[in-house]
Amino acid sequence: FKNYVDGFPKESDMYVSTENTIRLKLPQGSNGVLVKNLVLSCDPFLLLLMRKSDHGGLFSCYTPDSPITGYGVAKILDSGNPKFKKGDLVWGITGFEEYSIITDAESLFKIEHTDVPLSYYTGILGMPGITAWAGFYEVSTPKKGETVFVSAASGAVGQLVGQFAKLMGCYVVGSAGSKEKNISVLINHFLVLLICFNGVSFVLVVDFLIVLTVTRYFPEGIDIYFDNVGGKMLDAVILNMRKHGRIALCGQISQYNLAEPEGVKNLLPLIHKGITMKGFTVFDYYNHYSKFLDILLPFIREGKIVYIEDVAEGLEKTPAAFVGLFSGRNIGKQVIVVSRE
Ligand code: NDP
């Protein structure tokens, strides 16, 4: 990480260093682990850590000229922690580097099931998966037959919400930024309809167009809106919510690049229609992880849920892959494969 970022992130906000910055040895008496990183995860929240802010105590921002940290899958090379031994596979917060010393080993999850791609532990079986699961089943309280709208529907979180809703017997419409995402991700695999703005980022789309499009796909209104983008989309969708609808505030990616976030203007319908709008963070749901795995693994093995990934090979691809999240370049979950063994 080079220095604090304002506005859209650029590839030049990061650089690749070939210096050997860590000693490949656990310090004496450490209860951490030394790992080899295999897969790293590009997640929108990393941009928040690149800004100089206290983030309400939820995250600490990065220090310039130190490695980016984020979610990844890694192999333990040495362990001072009784929970882990050499050769174990884990997922959790690690460094964006080939090898890392993770001092907070207690925060890592051991990977017990390797009959699925390891990269899934950065997505469907990792942080975005629990986010989608908690946000849909716990926060949105869905019922069979309800109407569900999900934004950023082809991404790491959105593609799962769409499939969960479909499995529950809901009518689902997802939005995405390009036709390519429509065809390759949504219609072929998930039978989710699509609102597509032909590659134009939602921040550029005039408000009335969103309102018209949403109304067209939901002539009788929306019961559940799973919001990944915030901003104008959220404002437009509120106008088309049904009585006693629920809005799960998952993310606001359209706002992360702005110095001043746009305010949500259309709050009156929340009162008139008794709509609940509830924010949540995945951190409050990690204690449900084993229950989540018991549900998700059979879905994957039986092919009831599929997961699209956008795989970049090589650590040096990280800046481009990460920056691409904010222009919608990724199709599916964006991962970086650092090493295949
Ligand atoms: P995605 O894989 O969906 O990638 C980001 C996508 O967001 C892009 O592909 C693009 O999709 C869309 N996008 C980018 N910029 C804009 C913009 N300016 N306006 C509208 N859409 C935009 O990311 P994730 O699935 O990982 O994350 C989705 C959301 O969930 C994010 O807001 C993230 O912060 C949030 N999140 C929240 C968590 C929580 O605990 N509450 C945990 C994890 C994620 P397209 O081209 O289709 O528009």
Residues whose N, C-alpha, C, O or C-beta is under 5 A from the ligand:
A	BS01	NDP	D43 P44 F45 T131 A152 G155 A156 V157 G158 S175 A176 G177 S178 F202 V203 N228 V229 L249 C250 G251 Q252 I253 S254 F280 T281 V282 L325 F326 S327 G328 R329 N330 G332 K333
